[in-house]
Amino acid sequence: MPLVQTRGAASAQGFGEFAQATVANYIEDVFSTFLYTGTGATQTIINNIDLSGKGGLTWSKDRSAARTNSLIDTVRGATFEITSDDAGQQTTESNGLNQFNSNGYRIGPANNVNASGENFVSWTFREQAKFFDVLTYTGTGVNRTIAHNLGSVPGCIMVKRTTTYGYDWAVYHRSLANTEYLVLNSTAAKATGATWWNSTTPTSTVFSVGTDASVNASGATYVAYLFAHDAGGFGLTGTDNVISCGSFTTDGSGNATVSLGYEPQLFMRKNIASGQWTVFDNMRAMPATVNTASYLFWSNAAAESANENGPLPTAVGVSLTGFAASETYIYIAIRRGPMKVPTLGTSVYKGTTYSGTGSIATISGVGFSPDMVMTKPRSPDYGYYGTDYDRLRGVNQRLSMNTTAAENTVSGVSAFNMDGYSLGIDGNLNSSAVIYVSWSFRRAPGFFDEVCYTGTGAAGLTVAHNLTVVPELMIVKGRSIAEEWNVYFGNNTNYLKLNRTDVPQTSTTRWNDTSPTSSVFSLGTSNWVNGSGSTYVAYLFATCAGVSKVFSYTGNGSSQTINCGFTGGSRFVMIKRTDSTGDWYVWDSARGIVAGNDPHLSLNSTAAEVTTDDSVDTDNTGFIVNQVSATDVNVTSATYIGLAIA
C-alpha cells in the first residue's frame, strides 16, 4: 500500500460559465502568468486563481535583476520558500509570499518577489486533476511508492528535499527512461541512477522513489510537484488537453516542430545533454518571429534576456529554428487561454482616448491584458497613420492600417501589460499635442483569434486557427512584404481591401474558393495572402452571443435599427459599404455614440476625426444607422457589412 502523504486543500473542479450537468474545467482557472512591478511594500496579486480554497504553487522570478526563483506552495504553507536554481533547503521568508487568497496571493517587501521598481513574473499552478498536484512526504530510506492526486500518469515530477542544504532537485520526465533523471538546479546532462525512481514508471495513483538522499533519506522531508501530460479533463467536453510533457530532436538544420494540438502560453525546454532550463511565456514575449523571444531560467538566477530563438507559436504547437543539429530537448507546454467563450463585451474589448505626450507612457484601465491594440489619431490632421500592434507578432512591430507597407519596427506599443499597454514615442500613436483613440482586443473563443503563418505559394494552403467557430470576418496582411490588406466577409470568391474604399473584388486566388471552417481557413496562390516564403498575420472575428456581431444589412434611405442581440448597445461599430465605394468607418463609445452627432474615423484614411454628422445612434439591441451624405451608411438598396461589439 502506498504511504499517505500530507496535502493542502483538496483538488476541486473549476467552474465554467454555462449551466451543465458536468462542471467544466478551463486553463484560465488553474494557471496564470502574471506580470507586476515590485513596490518594496505589501501588495496583493490578483490573478483570479483560487489558492486558498483549492491549493497550488506560485513560482516567482525577478525579470530586472539576478535574483533567485522563489517557489511557495499551499501544502508547505505561506512564507516557506524554496528556490529552483540552487540546492538550498527550505527557508522562512515572512516578507515574501505571506498569504494565499481565493483570487491570488499577497506578498511583502522581500526582494526575491517584490524589490521596489523591478519587474517580476509569477507562474501560478492551481491543484487540479489532470493538470497539477502538490504533495509533501517524509523519507524512509527504503524503496517506496507515494500516492498522488493528479488523476493521470505524471508527465514530469520535480522533487526537492526541504531539510538540509546541498541536495539537488530531482526531475523525472516521461521522455526519459525510469532509470534516468535530470537536475533542475543544474545545466548537467541527464544521468542514470536506479536509486532515484526505483527503476519504476509512475502510474495514475502513485510514483516511486529509491534510496537516494535527494528523494528519500530516512526522516528527511520533501516536496513534489507533479505535472500531467495530455490527460484531457478540460473544456466543455472534458477531453481537451492543457499541459504536455514531451521531447523534440532538431533536424540536420537545427529546426524542429512540436505538435501539441493547441497554442501554448508557456513553453519550457531543456537540452538533455547540457544547458539551462529555459522558460518562455506569451505575457513577456513569445512572438511568432525568429530571434525575438524573452526568456528566463528556472535553473539560474539571471535576469530576463531577449532576442532568443524561442518557440514560435502556431495554432497547434510551436516551431523552433536556429538550434544545433540533432540535439534532443525535453519540454513542458501549457495551453493558451482563455478557453471559455466570453459573455461580456467588456472582458474582450475596450476603447480608450488619450493625449499624446511624445515620451514613454502607459495606458491602463483596459480591464484585461490586450492581445491586439489598434490606434488612430483623432486630431489635428497631421496625416498620421492608424496603427496595428499585437502580442503574437511582438512588441514595437507596427502595421499601418491605411497603407500597403510591410511590418516595421518602431517605438510603438512597447509592452502589453496586465491592464493595458505601454507606448513609445512613434508619432502615429504618441505625438505631443495629438489626441488619439485606441481599441484593445483580447483573443477569446467564438469572438476573436489571430494566426501568424508563412506562405507556400501553392493553392490550397490551410492554416489552423483557434477561434473554435467559423470565422465570418477575416483580415489578412503581409508582414514581410508590402501588399494590400485583404478582407474576407463571408464570400469565398470575393475580397475587400481594408486600406482602400474599393468595392469587393472577385478572385479565386485569395480564399481558394473555399469557405473557412471552425478549425482552418484556406488560401489561394495570391502573393497578397500566400506568397512563397512570405510571412502574414490573420485576424479572425465571429458573432459571439451578447458580445459581438458580424453583420450585413441593406440600406433603406432613412433610419433603421441593426439588431445585434445585445442588451446594452454597441461600444464599437465598424461599417463598410459593399455595393459601391465607401470608407471603413468606425464609431465607438469612448469618443461617443449618442443620440446626436457622433465622432467617426476611417481606417483607410489619415484624415482627422469628423464630428459634424449623426450617422449612428444608440439602441440597446445594437445600434441605429441614419442616412446622411457625410457617410452614406444607409443609402436606399445599398449593401453594407460590419462588426459591432457590445
VOGU-3710 file (C-alpha; in Angstrom, 3 decimals, decimal comma):
1> mplvqtrgaa> 0,000/0,000/0,000  1,307/3,486/-0,766  2,195/5,629/2,206  -0,084/8,575/2,940  1,343/11,977/2,124  0,481/15,398/3,555  -1,635/17,594/1,268  -3,052/21,059/1,215  -6,542/21,944/0,034  -8,245/19,128/-1,829
11> saqgfgefaq> -8,247/19,318/-5,585  -11,576/20,614/-6,887  -13,238/21,142/-10,221  -13,140/24,569/-11,827  -16,295/26,477/-12,713  -17,401/27,299/-16,244  -19,842/29,932/-17,498  -22,562/27,548/-18,596  -25,176/25,589/-16,695  -24,483/21,946/-17,412
21> atvanyiedv> -24,596/18,516/-15,825  -20,798/18,197/-15,660  -18,749/21,111/-14,369  -16,138/22,110/-16,957  -12,514/22,958/-16,243  -10,608/25,705/-18,060  -6,928/26,561/-18,145  -7,580/30,158/-17,049  -8,945/28,842/-13,739  -5,862/26,769/-12,897
31> fstflytgtg> -2,868/28,595/-14,382  -1,746/32,212/-14,622  1,277/34,086/-15,887  1,148/37,430/-14,099  3,396/40,449/-14,628  3,857/43,086/-11,931  6,240/45,752/-10,708  7,737/45,478/-7,240  6,821/48,136/-4,721  9,026/47,244/-1,761
41> atqtiinnid> 5,824/47,251/0,291  2,991/44,802/0,817  0,918/44,286/-2,320  -1,802/41,892/-3,411  -1,544/39,966/-6,668  -4,998/39,325/-8,163  -4,662/36,663/-10,861  -8,079/35,007/-10,306  -6,562/31,693/-9,211  -8,155/30,238/-6,070
51> lsgkggltws> -5,172/29,224/-3,984  -6,673/29,448/-0,509  -9,576/27,154/-1,366  -8,025/24,721/-3,816  -4,274/24,822/-3,303  -1,320/25,230/-5,589  2,096/26,722/-6,244  3,408/30,190/-7,021  6,725/30,353/-8,872  8,077/33,917/-8,977
61> kdrsaartns> 11,091/35,406/-10,755  12,621/38,880/-10,886  12,937/39,909/-14,534  15,021/43,039/-13,972  17,767/41,672/-11,736  19,626/38,460/-10,940  17,516/37,118/-8,092  16,621/33,574/-7,268  13,441/31,783/-8,380  11,012/31,765/-5,427
71> lidtvrgatf> 8,663/28,767/-5,014  5,981/28,786/-2,330  3,062/26,356/-2,188  -0,053/25,880/-0,111  0,978/22,453/1,190  4,158/23,642/2,919  2,457/26,947/3,662  2,899/30,665/3,006  6,334/32,098/3,928  8,135/28,749/3,349
81> eitsddagqq> 10,327/29,348/0,312  12,476/27,057/-1,795  14,413/28,024/-4,887  14,710/26,134/-8,170  18,161/27,438/-9,069  20,191/26,090/-6,147  20,470/23,124/-3,789  19,381/25,070/-0,726  16,923/23,896/1,894  13,550/25,426/2,685
91> ttesnglnqf> 13,745/28,826/4,387  11,224/31,000/6,153  10,573/34,336/4,431  7,836/36,256/6,211  8,328/39,223/3,886  7,777/37,145/0,767  4,501/35,462/-0,147  2,691/35,540/3,176  -0,956/34,907/2,344  -2,891/32,774/-0,139
101> nsngyrigpa> -6,223/34,199/-1,320  -9,229/32,970/-3,286  -8,175/35,154/-6,226  -4,394/35,185/-5,894  -1,978/35,945/-3,075  -0,265/38,657/-1,010  3,453/39,476/-0,907  5,611/41,509/1,438  8,707/43,580/0,627  11,189/40,716/0,129
111> nnvnasgenf> 13,495/41,416/-2,812  13,004/37,975/-4,365  9,352/38,742/-5,061  8,840/42,489/-4,584  12,005/44,603/-4,950  10,953/48,204/-5,464  10,829/49,318/-9,094  11,830/45,950/-10,530  9,729/43,861/-12,927  8,526/40,393/-11,936
121> vswtfreqak> 6,670/37,437/-13,370  4,813/34,803/-11,407  3,561/31,489/-12,737  0,728/30,126/-10,604  -0,264/26,461/-10,813  -3,514/25,504/-9,102  -4,049/21,950/-7,953  -6,385/20,249/-10,405  -6,751/16,672/-11,566  -5,079/16,103/-14,960
131> ffdvltytgt> -3,099/19,320/-14,646  -1,007/19,764/-11,490  -0,571/18,350/-7,997  1,494/19,284/-4,916  2,384/16,943/-2,091  4,907/16,514/0,709  6,303/13,348/2,263  8,857/12,140/4,766  11,640/9,882/3,565  12,066/6,308/4,773
141> gvnrtiahnl> 15,434/5,367/3,297  13,952/2,313/1,574  12,275/1,876/-1,817  8,676/3,030/-1,677  5,656/4,405/-3,515  3,967/7,729/-2,846  0,298/8,351/-3,551  -0,762/11,386/-5,555  -3,983/13,008/-6,741  -3,013/14,059/-10,252
151> gsvpgcimvk> -5,680/11,726/-11,645  -3,423/10,712/-14,536  0,092/9,416/-15,164  2,536/12,260/-14,425  4,478/13,605/-17,367  7,012/15,337/-15,149  7,803/15,188/-11,418  10,046/17,674/-9,604  11,189/16,638/-6,119  13,120/18,803/-3,643
161> rtttygydwa> 14,468/17,891/-0,234  13,371/20,687/2,102  15,650/19,818/5,019  19,449/20,156/4,940  21,394/22,268/2,449  23,185/20,695/-0,515  20,640/18,320/-2,075  19,746/18,821/-5,721  16,319/18,920/-7,277  15,440/15,564/-8,847
171> vyhrslante> 13,364/15,642/-12,033  11,557/12,722/-13,619  10,337/13,255/-17,185  8,345/10,789/-19,221  10,633/11,275/-22,236  13,498/9,716/-20,290  13,860/6,165/-19,020  12,702/5,419/-15,477  16,370/4,879/-14,587  17,264/8,409/-15,671
181> ylvlnstaak> 16,875/11,822/-14,062  17,679/15,485/-14,579  18,665/18,123/-12,017  16,542/21,293/-12,070  19,181/23,495/-10,444  21,851/22,444/-12,935  22,734/22,563/-16,623  24,010/18,989/-16,370  23,073/16,281/-18,827  20,609/13,561/-17,936
191> atgatwwnst> 22,099/10,969/-15,615  21,412/7,342/-14,790  20,589/6,206/-11,271  18,291/3,374/-10,266  18,158/4,748/-6,716  16,190/7,826/-7,779  12,909/6,473/-9,204  13,455/2,831/-8,202  13,504/1,981/-11,939  9,712/2,229/-11,839
201> tptstvfsvg> 7,422/4,261/-14,096  4,771/6,294/-12,226  1,074/5,444/-12,515  -2,115/7,473/-12,262  -2,151/6,934/-8,487  1,486/6,584/-7,293  5,095/7,329/-8,153  8,145/5,520/-6,839  11,375/6,686/-5,220  14,512/4,755/-4,427
211> tdasvnasga> 17,055/5,257/-1,699  18,998/8,304/-2,906  19,108/11,020/-0,265  17,860/13,633/-2,760  14,492/11,861/-2,919  14,144/9,521/0,100  16,549/9,858/3,032  15,155/8,487/6,287  13,487/11,236/8,300  14,089/13,953/5,696
221> tyvaylfahd> 11,140/15,993/4,350  10,367/16,539/0,670  8,004/18,414/-1,620  6,938/17,075/-5,020  5,348/18,932/-7,918  3,550/16,737/-10,452  2,656/17,879/-13,978  0,206/15,963/-16,167  0,661/15,052/-19,825  -2,083/15,128/-22,483
231> aggfgltgtd> -4,584/13,873/-19,929  -7,688/15,679/-21,201  -10,064/16,782/-18,468  -10,670/20,326/-19,737  -13,131/22,211/-21,921  -16,874/21,711/-22,260  -16,450/18,085/-23,307  -13,769/17,312/-20,741  -11,462/15,997/-23,455  -9,199/18,972/-24,142
241> nviscgsftt> -5,521/18,772/-23,183  -3,965/21,757/-21,430  -0,488/20,542/-20,488  2,060/18,425/-22,348  5,412/16,987/-21,287  7,330/15,732/-24,298  10,565/15,919/-26,237  11,835/17,030/-29,632  15,005/16,464/-31,613  16,281/19,069/-34,034
251> dgsgnatvsl> 16,900/18,076/-37,637  20,130/18,447/-39,582  19,463/22,167/-39,974  18,759/22,727/-36,276  14,991/23,055/-36,689  12,062/21,220/-35,127  8,261/21,280/-34,998  6,308/20,339/-31,878  2,656/19,374/-32,401  0,602/19,980/-29,270
261> gyepqlfmrk> -2,914/20,304/-30,640  -3,127/23,789/-29,110  -1,257/27,085/-28,986  0,900/27,286/-25,847  1,134/30,207/-23,454  4,172/28,749/-21,662  6,971/26,624/-23,080  9,944/25,377/-21,054  12,764/23,480/-22,744  15,903/21,701/-21,519
271> niasgqwtvf> 18,641/20,117/-23,630  19,171/16,650/-22,167  22,896/16,843/-22,951  23,571/20,258/-21,356  22,019/23,676/-20,953  19,650/25,764/-18,861  16,007/25,097/-18,071  14,768/27,948/-20,270  11,202/29,214/-19,937  9,160/31,390/-22,316
281> dnmrampatv> 5,616/32,700/-21,973  3,280/34,803/-24,064  2,923/37,547/-21,456  6,610/38,500/-21,517  7,186/37,947/-25,265  6,897/34,666/-27,113  6,171/36,098/-30,565  5,864/34,325/-33,902  9,079/35,977/-35,077  12,548/34,418/-35,117
291> ntasylfwsn> 15,088/35,629/-32,563  12,796/37,986/-30,639  11,678/35,953/-27,609  12,307/36,953/-23,983  13,439/34,203/-21,667  14,251/33,336/-18,068  15,899/30,323/-16,480  14,343/28,065/-13,858  17,860/26,768/-13,255  19,623/30,112/-12,872
301> aaaesaneng> 19,024/33,414/-11,062  19,939/35,541/-14,097  17,708/38,441/-15,125  15,498/38,233/-18,194  17,168/38,367/-21,590  15,706/38,922/-25,052  16,353/38,131/-28,706  16,382/34,372/-28,235  15,393/31,764/-30,816  12,405/30,852/-28,743
311> plptavgvsl> 9,422/28,701/-29,606  7,372/30,278/-32,407  3,711/29,683/-31,515  1,226/28,290/-34,002  -2,421/27,391/-33,504  -1,419/23,765/-32,919  2,034/23,917/-31,319  5,403/25,576/-31,867  8,192/25,631/-34,403  11,825/26,023/-33,392
321> tgfaasetyi> 14,702/27,280/-35,522  18,332/28,208/-35,128  19,459/25,381/-32,831  22,369/22,990/-33,133  21,612/19,992/-35,319  20,395/16,655/-33,983  20,036/17,613/-30,330  17,253/16,417/-28,032  15,264/18,547/-25,595  12,529/17,803/-23,104
331> yiairrgpmk> 9,740/20,340/-22,656  6,701/21,335/-20,614  3,998/23,229/-22,529  0,797/24,820/-21,183  -2,181/25,734/-23,341  -3,059/29,367/-24,067  -6,289/30,667/-22,585  -8,958/31,683/-22,211  -10,878/28,545/-23,118  -14,233/29,943/-22,015
341> vptlgtsvyk> -16,466/31,686/-24,533  -16,891/35,277/-23,303  -20,285/36,503/-22,147  -19,436/40,191/-21,673  -18,004/42,549/-24,252  -16,066/44,357/-21,524  -13,948/41,250/-20,968  -12,598/41,271/-24,544  -12,847/44,840/-25,908  -12,143/48,357/-24,629
351> gttysgtgsi> -11,969/51,720/-26,398  -9,704/54,359/-24,874  -8,995/58,001/-25,689  -5,750/59,680/-24,685  -3,481/62,638/-25,415  -0,032/62,011/-26,859  2,919/63,028/-24,721  5,887/62,491/-27,034  7,513/60,437/-24,272  7,137/56,952/-22,819
361> atisgvgfsp> 3,609/56,495/-21,467  1,332/53,793/-20,083  -2,338/53,284/-20,932  -4,158/51,485/-18,114  -7,727/50,711/-17,139  -8,386/48,392/-20,075  -9,688/45,685/-17,733  -7,677/42,857/-19,298  -4,313/42,244/-20,912  -4,748/43,091/-24,617
371> dmvmtkprsp> -3,705/40,774/-27,424  -4,149/43,453/-30,088  -4,161/47,251/-29,950  -5,229/49,453/-32,875  -4,655/53,193/-32,590  -5,825/56,147/-34,668  -5,105/59,877/-34,355  -8,285/61,944/-33,867  -6,943/65,489/-34,265  -5,287/67,556/-35,518
381> dygyygtdyd> -4,858/66,246/-39,048  -1,102/65,682/-39,238  -1,500/62,830/-41,714  -0,549/60,169/-39,164  -1,355/56,512/-39,855  -3,720/54,276/-37,983  -1,537/51,557/-36,465  -1,930/47,923/-35,511  0,132/46,101/-32,864  -0,358/42,679/-31,343
391> rlrgvnqrls> 1,241/40,358/-28,839  1,771/37,459/-31,254  3,824/39,473/-33,769  5,775/41,085/-30,924  6,091/44,491/-29,303  7,003/47,513/-31,431  6,054/45,639/-34,625  3,836/48,112/-36,493  1,436/47,571/-39,337  -0,145/50,705/-40,813
401> mnttaaentv> -3,830/50,206/-41,489  -4,235/52,592/-44,413  -1,096/51,600/-46,358  0,345/48,530/-48,029  3,605/48,860/-46,071  5,268/45,785/-44,642  5,658/45,349/-40,905  8,336/47,596/-39,437  9,953/48,056/-36,042  9,266/51,400/-34,358
411> sgvsafnmdg> 8,951/52,845/-30,878  5,277/51,917/-30,699  3,413/49,621/-28,311  6,435/48,556/-26,264  4,692/46,228/-23,804  1,372/44,503/-23,255  0,577/44,873/-19,556  -1,906/43,153/-17,275  -4,355/46,078/-17,521  -3,271/47,903/-20,661
421> yslgidgnln> -0,115/48,613/-22,614  2,921/50,876/-22,831  3,585/53,452/-25,559  6,831/54,518/-27,168  7,348/57,801/-28,988  6,231/56,961/-32,529  4,196/59,954/-33,694  1,477/57,771/-35,173  0,344/56,819/-31,678  2,048/59,164/-29,203
431> ssaviyvsws> 2,952/62,574/-30,595  2,780/65,530/-28,252  -0,435/67,581/-28,566  -2,206/64,961/-30,724  -5,424/63,329/-29,498  -5,792/59,577/-30,092  -8,224/56,714/-29,749  -7,177/53,103/-29,265  -9,151/49,879/-29,498  -7,928/46,951/-27,384
441> frrapgffde> -8,969/43,376/-28,165  -8,485/40,126/-26,289  -8,388/36,793/-28,083  -11,195/34,502/-26,941  -13,086/31,516/-28,376  -16,035/32,490/-30,523  -15,031/36,155/-30,623  -11,528/36,902/-31,943  -8,396/34,959/-32,857  -5,077/35,693/-34,512
451> vcytgtgaag> -2,759/33,492/-36,558  0,715/34,143/-37,956  1,810/31,939/-40,840  4,292/31,602/-43,695  3,058/31,377/-47,278  3,840/28,486/-49,609  2,722/29,940/-52,939  0,689/26,796/-53,553  -3,090/26,760/-53,881  -4,982/25,151/-51,042
461> ltvahnltvv> -2,764/26,148/-48,142  -4,819/25,533/-44,996  -3,991/27,463/-41,846  -5,195/26,244/-38,452  -6,855/28,649/-36,021  -8,379/28,546/-32,527  -11,494/30,666/-32,990  -13,463/27,408/-32,416  -16,271/28,628/-34,710  -16,402/29,506/-38,406
471> pelmivkgrs> -14,815/32,934/-38,995  -17,245/35,431/-40,519  -14,727/38,246/-40,971  -11,012/37,722/-41,682  -8,393/40,417/-42,162  -5,085/39,249/-43,658  -1,925/41,345/-44,050  1,534/40,546/-45,350  4,189/41,174/-42,723  7,386/40,746/-44,723
481> iaeewnvyfg> 6,022/42,203/-47,963  4,257/45,412/-48,987  0,792/44,267/-50,048  -2,849/45,229/-49,573  -4,921/44,368/-46,504  -7,266/41,557/-47,660  -10,675/41,123/-46,044  -12,878/38,016/-46,193  -16,532/38,806/-45,401  -18,424/35,572/-45,859
491> nntnylklnr> -17,994/35,107/-49,632  -15,151/32,776/-50,601  -14,797/34,239/-54,106  -14,715/37,916/-53,088  -12,443/40,112/-51,019  -12,259/43,702/-49,817  -9,258/45,892/-49,006  -9,087/47,416/-45,530  -6,760/50,160/-46,724  -8,999/51,237/-49,622
501> tdvpqtsttr> -12,570/52,308/-50,355  -12,872/49,758/-53,214  -15,904/47,636/-53,927  -15,475/43,856/-53,498  -13,173/42,175/-55,987  -13,591/38,653/-57,341  -10,639/36,278/-57,245  -10,038/32,562/-56,880  -6,517/33,200/-55,666  -7,470/34,746/-52,307
511> wndtsptssv> -9,580/32,192/-50,412  -9,138/29,323/-52,889  -12,948/29,315/-53,418  -13,137/27,537/-50,060  -15,057/28,737/-47,038  -13,277/28,639/-43,680  -14,231/26,078/-41,053  -14,194/26,147/-37,265  -10,576/24,945/-37,309  -8,898/26,102/-40,576
521> fslgtsnwvn> -9,079/28,651/-43,368  -7,858/28,175/-46,940  -5,728/30,343/-49,210  -5,048/30,543/-52,926  -1,887/31,498/-54,737  -2,057/35,287/-54,448  1,085/36,903/-53,123  -1,191/39,119/-51,052  -2,121/36,188/-48,812  0,175/33,276/-49,706
531> gsgstyvayl> 3,474/34,230/-51,311  6,140/31,580/-51,062  8,298/32,256/-48,004  6,467/35,478/-47,096  5,056/35,940/-43,603  1,482/37,002/-42,805  -0,907/37,746/-39,977  -4,627/36,963/-39,989  -7,241/38,395/-37,631  -10,445/36,353/-37,354
541> fatcagvskv> -13,791/37,555/-35,956  -17,151/35,890/-35,439  -20,556/36,566/-33,936  -20,484/35,774/-30,219  -23,867/35,923/-28,484  -24,217/39,120/-26,467  -20,612/40,121/-27,182  -20,032/40,689/-30,911  -21,923/40,677/-34,187  -20,563/40,372/-37,714
551> fsytgngssq> -23,472/41,906/-39,592  -24,767/42,847/-43,018  -27,753/44,958/-43,989  -29,429/46,748/-46,889  -29,995/50,484/-46,642  -33,490/51,983/-46,526  -32,626/55,652/-47,135  -33,662/56,934/-43,716  -33,025/55,241/-40,354  -33,037/51,626/-39,258
561> tincgftggs> -32,036/49,577/-36,236  -29,324/46,947/-36,631  -30,223/44,310/-34,055  -27,036/42,629/-32,848  -28,645/40,704/-29,994  -27,102/42,961/-27,361  -28,775/44,233/-24,192  -26,757/47,397/-23,559  -25,975/48,656/-27,052  -22,776/48,731/-29,089
571> rfvmikrtds> -19,486/50,171/-27,863  -17,720/49,630/-31,201  -19,205/49,813/-34,698  -17,334/49,371/-37,979  -19,251/49,727/-41,292  -18,170/49,302/-44,925  -20,388/49,782/-47,988  -20,096/46,854/-50,433  -22,224/47,730/-53,473  -20,185/50,866/-54,129
581> tgdwyvwdsa> -17,067/52,558/-52,838  -17,035/53,640/-49,228  -14,763/54,169/-46,231  -14,194/51,741/-43,368  -15,944/53,907/-40,784  -15,528/53,340/-37,044  -17,600/54,703/-34,181  -17,035/53,873/-30,518  -18,433/54,722/-27,114  -15,057/56,021/-25,896
591> rgivagndph> -15,471/59,007/-28,241  -19,269/58,896/-28,010  -22,161/57,028/-29,602  -25,091/59,222/-28,631  -28,432/60,465/-29,925  -26,786/63,447/-31,612  -23,635/63,848/-33,689  -21,063/61,080/-33,256  -17,320/61,273/-33,999  -16,121/58,853/-36,656
601> lslnstaaev> -12,809/57,877/-38,195  -11,880/55,979/-41,353  -9,410/53,111/-41,088  -8,426/53,559/-44,727  -7,507/57,234/-44,335  -5,150/59,533/-42,430  -7,905/62,146/-42,178  -8,744/63,602/-38,794  -11,912/62,648/-36,954  -15,227/64,031/-38,239
611> ttddsvdtdn> -17,656/65,236/-35,556  -20,357/67,060/-37,528  -22,850/64,373/-38,538  -25,277/61,967/-36,890  -24,676/58,711/-38,770  -25,302/56,293/-35,901  -27,419/56,355/-32,773  -27,746/54,186/-29,713  -30,044/51,204/-29,400  -29,923/48,576/-26,650
621> tgfivnqvsa> -30,057/45,732/-29,164  -27,168/47,123/-31,244  -27,205/50,500/-32,961  -29,178/52,695/-35,388  -27,894/53,838/-38,789  -29,070/57,127/-40,263  -28,704/58,169/-43,874  -26,611/61,334/-44,078  -24,497/62,358/-47,042  -21,317/62,627/-44,954
631> tdvnvtsaty> -21,043/58,840/-44,627  -23,816/57,282/-46,762  -24,206/54,345/-44,378  -27,915/53,824/-45,127  -28,456/54,585/-48,835  -31,591/53,004/-50,270  -30,855/49,486/-51,589  -27,126/49,830/-50,855  -25,439/46,902/-49,091  -23,142/47,015/-46,081
641> iglaia> -21,080/44,761/-43,833  -19,518/45,434/-40,472  -18,557/44,441/-36,948  -20,190/45,538/-33,705  -19,028/44,827/-30,151  -21,148/45,219/-27,040
//
